[in-house]
Amino acid sequence: MADFAELVLQAVNKNGKVDTLELSELQEVDHQKFVGAVKSLQSLGNIINVEQKQLKRFKLTEEGHSVAENGSHEARVYSSVPPEGITQAEIMKIVPNAKVGFSKAMSAGWIKVDKQADGGPKVFRKVETIEDKVEKCMQQIKKMNLENIADSQIAEFKKRKLVSEEKLTSYIVTKGEDFTLNVSKPEVDLTAEMIASGSWKTKNFKPYNFDALGVPPQGGYLHPLLKVRTQFRQIFLEMGFSEMPTNSFIESSFWNFDALFQPQKHPARDAHDTFFVSDPKSASGFPMEYLEMVKKVHSEGGYSSQGYRCEWGIEEAEKNILRTHLTACSARMLYKLAQQKPFKPAKYFAIDRVFRNETLDSTHLAEFHQIEGLVADRNLTLGDLMGIINEFFQKLGITKLRFKPAFNPYTEPSMEIFSYHEGLQKWVEIGNSGVFRPEMLLPMGLPEDVSVIAWGLSTERPTMIKYKVNNIRDLVGPKVDLQMVYDNPICRLDKH
């Protein structure tokens, strides 16, 4: 910014005053850089005087640029008419924007139509030559030259969407009482280095305003997501679950995908769905005996499964990503559980952040919180899974639930979980669930008669349902209404 401030001061010193917009065009630099330089100079005292000026100018739209280069729509229609004439239908096919051009060419008296001609209405030239004034005007406007262009013409061009109006704020800068070409920004902090070197003696410090009032501190408030998250955790603990560690936002593709029997060519492993990490790019330190079992069940099959019958590469498994689900944490915990002999039933949960390369809309974010729950025990069924999920949501006060059969690479059978959103007046998917496949569990070393039922939920969508929020961007991000956070009670969840 210092270089631009210097340019402003030099221009003012030479000419007495300077218009920042004219200076930016002369230097071929973004105008905002000079605006920032002027603001910075103003903060240093009375070095410059500044007067704000509002102005408007017209610039060509994309269609306007096309007209400036290739001629107006009406001129192109006229040029497409040969001496012997042409059918109107043919013109509509070969000339861009022919509908507008045809109408304008007719109004200008450049062409005529014989509606009785063989083969349909036929178009003939009505004049020998034309002058394309629209093209000339576009070329003038492109050069910011509005000389001899009437306001009525500009209005017509705006109506035709050939030009658009741009409002600009420019600043007229003149010399202030303390004008100087040599400016330095006052220091605001006295550092240990300045004291040690003695450089503080020659520094210009910004004076302290000891009469300024500080901002009164406000009490802390819990965001609705934190309230719901706390309630989720309490419900899990009441139901006898233990919390899994979730301190690894960066996860290897092995634990995020391969350990879950998700094929290496699955679309979810594409950059369109997953954020890949460039540094560090690869992970290491896998349990190699287990990795070989995973490789075998993927490429050759096993445990009464054909596998995927495709090549399995360690390079793909080593890729680091931002974890796409907390099921990666579940895979690590289940592998750890399988190493403990004899097997003991376990119930785990986790609540933390996950990342998906999603298109943002009213119910999707690229970064969100997920709740993962699983139960490992002998002879569990789909009925046990549905019963636990129902009990879990009953404790949240969400009673309108539906289950829909689904497909997951690592669960069979699988179910999507839906809840009715009163604000959106529709059923909204809030989670996924299923029974983990043998191809995932048996390579870990778990006994054959052990089943694992699991479900994953978002934190944001149940929160939207409970707080009657229709757009997730009103709950998370820069559009959050802080007053909503302040005004809401400690907890709005209706406990069962």
LUMMI-776434 format. One record per residue (C-alpha): x, y, z; residue number from 1. Coordinates in steps of 0.02 Angstrom, whole numbers, m for minus. Each point is the difference from the previous one (the first is absolute). Layout:
! residues N
<<X, Y, Z>, NUM>
...
This chain:
! residues 496
<<0, 0, 0>, 1>
<<150, 115, 31>, 2>
<<42, 9, m186>, 3>
<<m176, 56, m45>, 4>
<<0, 130, 139>, 5>
<<163, 67, m71>, 6>
<<m77, 11, m174>, 7>
<<m148, 98, 70>, 8>
<<114, 123, 92>, 9>
<<112, 26, m151>, 10>
<<m150, 33, m113>, 11>
<<m72, 126, 126>, 12>
<<169, 86, 19>, 13>
<<17, 15, m189>, 14>
<<m178, 50, m49>, 15>
<<m72, 75, 159>, 16>
<<m141, m127, 0>, 17>
<<m36, m172, m69>, 18>
<<m154, m106, m38>, 19>
<<31, m178, 62>, 20>
<<m102, m75, m143>, 21>
<<98, 94, m132>, 22>
<<163, m49, 86>, 23>
<<m49, m184, 3>, 24>
<<m42, 3, m186>, 25>
<<163, 90, m39>, 26>
<<101, m128, 99>, 27>
<<m110, m145, m60>, 28>
<<m25, m57, 180>, 29>
<<m157, m54, 93>, 30>
<<m85, 157, 68>, 31>
<<m26, m79, 171>, 32>
<<188, m4, 29>, 33>
<<6, 190, m11>, 34>
<<m156, 14, 108>, 35>
<<88, m104, 132>, 36>
<<155, 110, m14>, 37>
<<m104, 158, 25>, 38>
<<m86, m75, 154>, 39>
<<170, m46, 70>, 40>
<<67, 177, m28>, 41>
<<m155, 74, 84>, 42>
<<35, m102, 157>, 43>
<<171, 87, 17>, 44>
<<m72, 173, 35>, 45>
<<m19, 155, m109>, 46>
<<120, m51, m139>, 47>
<<m138, 6, m133>, 48>
<<m176, 68, m22>, 49>
<<m124, m117, m81>, 50>
<<m165, 37, m88>, 51>
<<m114, m143, m51>, 52>
<<m79, 3, m173>, 53>
<<m139, m111, m66>, 54>
<<m8, m38, m186>, 55>
<<m75, m125, m117>, 56>
<<60, m72, m163>, 57>
<<m57, m127, m125>, 58>
<<89, m159, m50>, 59>
<<m37, m132, m130>, 60>
<<m81, m164, 48>, 61>
<<62, m162, m77>, 62>
<<m131, 22, m137>, 63>
<<56, 181, m23>, 64>
<<180, m55, m27>, 65>
<<m62, m124, m132>, 66>
<<m91, 141, m91>, 67>
<<155, 111, 6>, 68>
<<104, m137, m81>, 69>
<<m124, m81, m121>, 70>
<<m134, 130, m33>, 71>
<<m177, 23, 65>, 72>
<<m131, m136, m7>, 73>
<<m98, 96, m132>, 74>
<<155, 28, m108>, 75>
<<42, m184, 8>, 76>
<<m177, m44, m54>, 77>
<<14, 125, m145>, 78>
<<170, m72, m52>, 79>
<<m72, m176, m5>, 80>
<<m129, 48, m132>, 81>
<<68, m34, m178>, 82>
<<m62, 99, m151>, 83>
<<m119, m141, m49>, 84>
<<m75, m5, 175>, 85>
<<m7, m135, 134>, 86>
<<m138, m83, 100>, 87>
<<m37, 72, 170>, 88>
<<18, m172, 78>, 89>
<<177, m16, m68>, 90>
<<51, 168, 74>, 91>
<<m63, m55, 170>, 92>
<<113, m153, m11>, 93>
<<163, 80, m58>, 94>
<<3, 170, 87>, 95>
<<32, 15, 189>, 96>
<<m135, 99, 91>, 97>
<<m98, 1, m163>, 98>
<<m166, 38, 83>, 99>
<<60, 168, 69>, 100>
<<102, 39, m155>, 101>
<<m144, m36, m118>, 102>
<<m118, 114, 96>, 103>
<<128, 142, 5>, 104>
<<44, m19, m184>, 105>
<<m184, 8, m47>, 106>
<<m25, 156, 109>, 107>
<<150, 82, m82>, 108>
<<m72, m35, m173>, 109>
<<151, m102, m53>, 110>
<<m95, m157, m50>, 111>
<<m173, m52, m59>, 112>
<<m99, m163, 3>, 113>
<<m98, m83, m139>, 114>
<<m124, m109, 92>, 115>
<<m71, m75, m162>, 116>
<<165, m73, m62>, 117>
<<22, m184, m34>, 118>
<<71, m96, 147>, 119>
<<m63, 122, 131>, 120>
<<32, 185, 37>, 121>
<<153, 64, m93>, 122>
<<112, 144, 52>, 123>
<<76, 126, m123>, 124>
<<113, 151, 22>, 125>
<<m96, 163, m8>, 126>
<<152, 116, m11>, 127>
<<168, m15, m88>, 128>
<<111, 49, 148>, 129>
<<m18, 26, 187>, 130>
<<94, 92, 137>, 131>
<<18, m103, 159>, 132>
<<m14, 139, 129>, 133>
<<m23, m123, 144>, 134>
<<170, m80, m36>, 135>
<<84, 172, m5>, 136>
<<m82, 49, 165>, 137>
<<59, m161, 82>, 138>
<<178, 35, m58>, 139>
<<m11, 176, 72>, 140>
<<m68, m60, 167>, 141>
<<137, m131, 7>, 142>
<<126, 144, m6>, 143>
<<m100, 95, 134>, 144>
<<m45, 131, m129>, 145>
<<m184, 52, 11>, 146>
<<18, 150, m116>, 147>
<<m148, 17, m121>, 148>
<<m94, m145, 85>, 149>
<<m169, 62, 58>, 150>
<<m79, m51, 166>, 151>
<<m143, m79, m97>, 152>
<<125, m112, m90>, 153>
<<81, m51, 164>, 154>
<<m173, m42, 69>, 155>
<<m34, m107, m154>, 156>
<<167, m90, 17>, 157>
<<m35, m34, 184>, 158>
<<m171, m69, m47>, 159>
<<84, m113, m129>, 160>
<<126, m52, 136>, 161>
<<147, 57, m105>, 162>
<<64, 119, 135>, 163>
<<m12, 6, 189>, 164>
<<17, 146, 119>, 165>
<<142, 0, 126>, 166>
<<0, 115, 151>, 167>
<<171, 52, 64>, 168>
<<68, 97, 148>, 169>
<<155, 102, m38>, 170>
<<105, 108, 116>, 171>
<<72, 172, m38>, 172>
<<162, 17, 99>, 173>
<<85, 167, 38>, 174>
<<140, 55, 117>, 175>
<<m36, 7, 186>, 176>
<<74, 113, 133>, 177>
<<139, m124, 40>, 178>
<<30, m58, m178>, 179>
<<164, m92, m26>, 180>
<<72, m125, m123>, 181>
<<88, m95, 139>, 182>
<<m128, m92, 105>, 183>
<<22, m145, 119>, 184>
<<m136, m92, 92>, 185>
<<10, 31, 189>, 186>
<<45, m152, 105>, 187>
<<m138, m63, 113>, 188>
<<99, m126, 104>, 189>
<<162, 17, 97>, 190>
<<89, m166, m25>, 191>
<<141, m85, 93>, 192>
<<107, 10, m157>, 193>
<<m21, 191, m7>, 194>
<<55, 16, 181>, 195>
<<149, m118, m21>, 196>
<<63, 88, m158>, 197>
<<m45, 176, 56>, 198>
<<m96, 30, m161>, 199>
<<m150, 61, 100>, 200>
<<90, 167, 20>, 201>
<<m22, 41, m185>, 202>
<<m173, m76, m24>, 203>
<<m158, 102, m18>, 204>
<<m132, m74, 116>, 205>
<<m188, 22, m13>, 206>
<<m61, 94, 154>, 207>
<<m110, m94, 123>, 208>
<<m174, 66, 35>, 209>
<<m17, m31, 185>, 210>
<<m177, 73, 0>, 211>
<<m68, m129, m123>, 212>
<<m130, m118, 73>, 213>
<<22, m185, m22>, 214>
<<m135, m114, m71>, 215>
<<m103, m70, 144>, 216>
<<20, m190, 3>, 217>
<<m155, m106, m28>, 218>
<<m39, m166, 79>, 219>
<<31, m158, m98>, 220>
<<m141, m88, m92>, 221>
<<m13, m177, m61>, 222>
<<m37, m25, m185>, 223>
<<m148, m116, m36>, 224>
<<120, m127, m77>, 225>
<<99, m8, 162>, 226>
<<m159, m23, 101>, 227>
<<m60, m142, m110>, 228>
<<173, m77, m5>, 229>
<<9, 0, 190>, 230>
<<m172, m81, 7>, 231>
<<52, m134, m127>, 232>
<<152, m42, 106>, 233>
<<m105, m11, 157>, 234>
<<m124, m118, m84>, 235>
<<140, m115, m59>, 236>
<<76, m4, 174>, 237>
<<m171, m37, 77>, 238>
<<m17, m147, m122>, 239>
<<168, m72, 55>, 240>
<<109, 51, m148>, 241>
<<185, 45, 12>, 242>
<<71, 147, m100>, 243>
<<127, m35, m140>, 244>
<<151, 113, m29>, 245>
<<m29, 115, m150>, 246>
<<158, 107, m3>, 247>
<<47, m40, m180>, 248>
<<m80, 118, m126>, 249>
<<131, m61, m125>, 250>
<<m25, m185, m32>, 251>
<<78, m125, m119>, 252>
<<m106, m71, m140>, 253>
<<37, m173, 74>, 254>
<<m99, 30, 160>, 255>
<<m128, 115, m82>, 256>
<<m39, m114, m148>, 257>
<<99, m163, m18>, 258>
<<m28, m65, 176>, 259>
<<m186, 26, m28>, 260>
<<0, m113, m155>, 261>
<<m28, 151, m112>, 262>
<<77, m34, m173>, 263>
<<146, 105, m59>, 264>
<<m96, 54, m155>, 265>
<<m153, 57, 98>, 266>
<<m63, 175, m52>, 267>
<<10, 61, 181>, 268>
<<190, m12, m14>, 269>
<<1, 129, m140>, 270>
<<52, 182, 24>, 271>
<<m179, 52, m40>, 272>
<<m55, m77, 166>, 273>
<<155, m2, 110>, 274>
<<131, 129, 52>, 275>
<<176, m70, m28>, 276>
<<147, 63, 103>, 277>
<<157, 55, m94>, 278>
<<119, 12, 149>, 279>
<<25, m129, 70>, 280>
<<m64, m89, m155>, 281>
<<19, m179, 64>, 282>
<<m22, m96, 162>, 283>
<<100, m147, 67>, 284>
<<13, m115, 151>, 285>
<<m146, m116, m42>, 286>
<<m17, m169, 88>, 287>
<<71, m99, m146>, 288>
<<m78, m170, 39>, 289>
<<m172, 81, 6>, 290>
<<37, 103, m156>, 291>
<<42, m160, m97>, 292>
<<m167, m76, 56>, 293>
<<m92, 155, m61>, 294>
<<94, m7, m165>, 295>
<<m45, m183, m23>, 296>
<<m187, 19, 36>, 297>
<<m8, 148, m121>, 298>
<<96, m79, m144>, 299>
<<m32, m187, 20>, 300>
<<m146, m15, 119>, 301>
<<m18, m105, 156>, 302>
<<m118, m40, 143>, 303>
<<m129, m65, m127>, 304>
<<17, 162, m100>, 305>
<<64, 23, m179>, 306>
<<76, 168, 46>, 307>
<<15, 130, m138>, 308>
<<117, m102, m112>, 309>
<<104, 152, m44>, 310>
<<177, 59, 36>, 311>
<<29, 76, 172>, 312>
<<141, 126, 14>, 313>
<<89, 55, 158>, 314>
<<29, 172, m81>, 315>
<<m187, 32, 0>, 316>
<<m18, m58, 181>, 317>
<<143, 114, 57>, 318>
<<m81, 161, m64>, 319>
<<m41, 123, 138>, 320>
<<m171, 82, m1>, 321>
<<m112, 104, 111>, 322>
<<m106, m138, 77>, 323>
<<m170, m15, m84>, 324>
<<m86, m92, 144>, 325>
<<30, m56, 178>, 326>
<<m15, m181, m57>, 327>
<<189, 13, m24>, 328>
<<12, 19, 191>, 329>
<<m117, m150, 18>, 330>
<<115, m106, m110>, 331>
<<150, 42, 110>, 332>
<<m97, m41, 160>, 333>
<<m69, m164, m68>, 334>
<<175, m54, m54>, 335>
<<63, 42, 175>, 336>
<<m147, m96, 76>, 337>
<<39, m151, m109>, 338>
<<176, m10, 71>, 339>
<<m68, m21, 177>, 340>
<<m23, m184, 45>, 341>
<<m123, m62, 52>, 342>
<<m127, 108, m91>, 343>
<<m105, 115, 109>, 344>
<<m159, 88, m64>, 345>
<<20, 187, m20>, 346>
<<m102, 156, m36>, 347>
<<90, 153, m72>, 348>
<<m50, 174, m57>, 349>
<<87, 154, m72>, 350>
<<m54, 179, m40>, 351>
<<116, 108, m104>, 352>
<<32, 90, m163>, 353>
<<9, m82, m173>, 354>
<<29, 71, m173>, 355>
<<m82, m29, m170>, 356>
<<27, 89, m165>, 357>
<<m186, 44, m7>, 358>
<<m95, 130, m100>, 359>
<<m67, 121, 131>, 360>
<<m189, 16, 14>, 361>
<<m133, 19, 136>, 362>
<<39, m171, 77>, 363>
<<182, m33, m51>, 364>
<<168, 68, 56>, 365>
<<176, m51, m49>, 366>
<<44, m14, 185>, 367>
<<m121, m67, 129>, 368>
<<m13, m101, 161>, 369>
<<m41, m184, 1>, 370>
<<m58, m117, 137>, 371>
<<59, m180, m10>, 372>
<<m67, m140, 108>, 373>
<<34, m187, m6>, 374>
<<m33, m157, 101>, 375>
<<108, m156, m15>, 376>
<<m74, m160, 72>, 377>
<<m50, m176, m46>, 378>
<<m157, m36, m102>, 379>
<<m58, 180, m25>, 380>
<<m138, 30, m130>, 381>
<<m75, 142, m102>, 382>
<<m140, 6, 129>, 383>
<<127, 41, 136>, 384>
<<66, 143, m109>, 385>
<<m174, 74, m31>, 386>
<<m43, m16, 185>, 387>
<<158, 92, 57>, 388>
<<m24, 139, m129>, 389>
<<m183, 22, 51>, 390>
<<48, 9, 184>, 391>
<<141, 122, m39>, 392>
<<m116, 122, m92>, 393>
<<m139, m21, 128>, 394>
<<122, 70, 128>, 395>
<<28, 148, m117>, 396>
<<m187, 31, m15>, 397>
<<m1, m46, m186>, 398>
<<m139, m126, m25>, 399>
<<m41, 10, m187>, 400>
<<125, m124, m74>, 401>
<<4, m102, m158>, 402>
<<124, m130, m62>, 403>
<<39, m30, m184>, 404>
<<104, m143, m72>, 405>
<<165, 63, m70>, 406>
<<170, m59, m62>, 407>
<<167, 27, 86>, 408>
<<162, m88, m49>, 409>
<<34, m47, 182>, 410>
<<m173, m43, 69>, 411>
<<m127, m131, m51>, 412>
<<m144, 24, 29>, 413>
<<3, 191, 0>, 414>
<<m132, 130, 43>, 415>
<<m16, 188, m22>, 416>
<<m84, 91, 146>, 417>
<<m125, 140, m35>, 418>
<<m86, 122, 118>, 419>
<<m142, 120, m38>, 420>
<<54, 184, m4>, 421>
<<m147, 108, 52>, 422>
<<79, 159, m72>, 423>
<<42, m73, m171>, 424>
<<m162, m102, 4>, 425>
<<88, m154, m65>, 426>
<<96, m156, 52>, 427>
<<187, 37, 15>, 428>
<<137, m131, 2>, 429>
<<93, 13, 166>, 430>
<<107, m155, 0>, 431>
<<56, m167, m67>, 432>
<<12, m169, 85>, 433>
<<29, m184, m26>, 434>
<<86, m161, 53>, 435>
<<187, m4, m40>, 436>
<<46, m129, m132>, 437>
<<105, m155, 42>, 438>
<<127, 59, m133>, 439>
<<34, 148, 114>, 440>
<<m5, m86, 171>, 441>
<<83, m170, m27>, 442>
<<167, 65, m69>, 443>
<<14, 98, 163>, 444>
<<m4, m163, 98>, 445>
<<m173, 14, 78>, 446>
<<m88, m168, 34>, 447>
<<m117, m60, m137>, 448>
<<m155, 6, 112>, 449>
<<29, 183, 47>, 450>
<<m109, 129, m87>, 451>
<<22, 188, 1>, 452>
<<m148, 116, m24>, 453>
<<39, 183, m31>, 454>
<<m77, 165, m49>, 455>
<<64, 171, m51>, 456>
<<m99, 160, 23>, 457>
<<31, 183, m33>, 458>
<<m7, 122, 147>, 459>
<<m59, 145, m108>, 460>
<<m161, m76, m70>, 461>
<<m76, m56, 167>, 462>
<<47, 173, 65>, 463>
<<m90, 80, m147>, 464>
<<m154, m105, 37>, 465>
<<0, 41, 186>, 466>
<<34, 187, m24>, 467>
<<m112, 15, m155>, 468>
<<142, 65, m110>, 469>
<<m36, m20, m186>, 470>
<<174, 41, m70>, 471>
<<157, m78, 71>, 472>
<<97, 158, m45>, 473>
<<m105, 93, 130>, 474>
<<66, m122, 130>, 475>
<<185, m10, m49>, 476>
<<109, 132, m83>, 477>
<<3, 189, m25>, 478>
<<m190, 17, m15>, 479>
<<m35, m63, 176>, 480>
<<m114, 118, 96>, 481>
<<93, 27, 165>, 482>
<<m159, 65, 80>, 483>
<<m78, m171, m33>, 484>
<<147, m79, 93>, 485>
<<m20, 123, 146>, 486>
<<m189, m18, 15>, 487>
<<m17, m189, m6>, 488>
<<m15, m90, 168>, 489>
<<132, m118, 65>, 490>
<<m85, m148, m85>, 491>
<<m154, m20, m109>, 492>
<<6, m189, m10>, 493>
<<m154, m88, 67>, 494>
<<73, m147, 94>, 495>
<<m91, m166, 0>, 496>
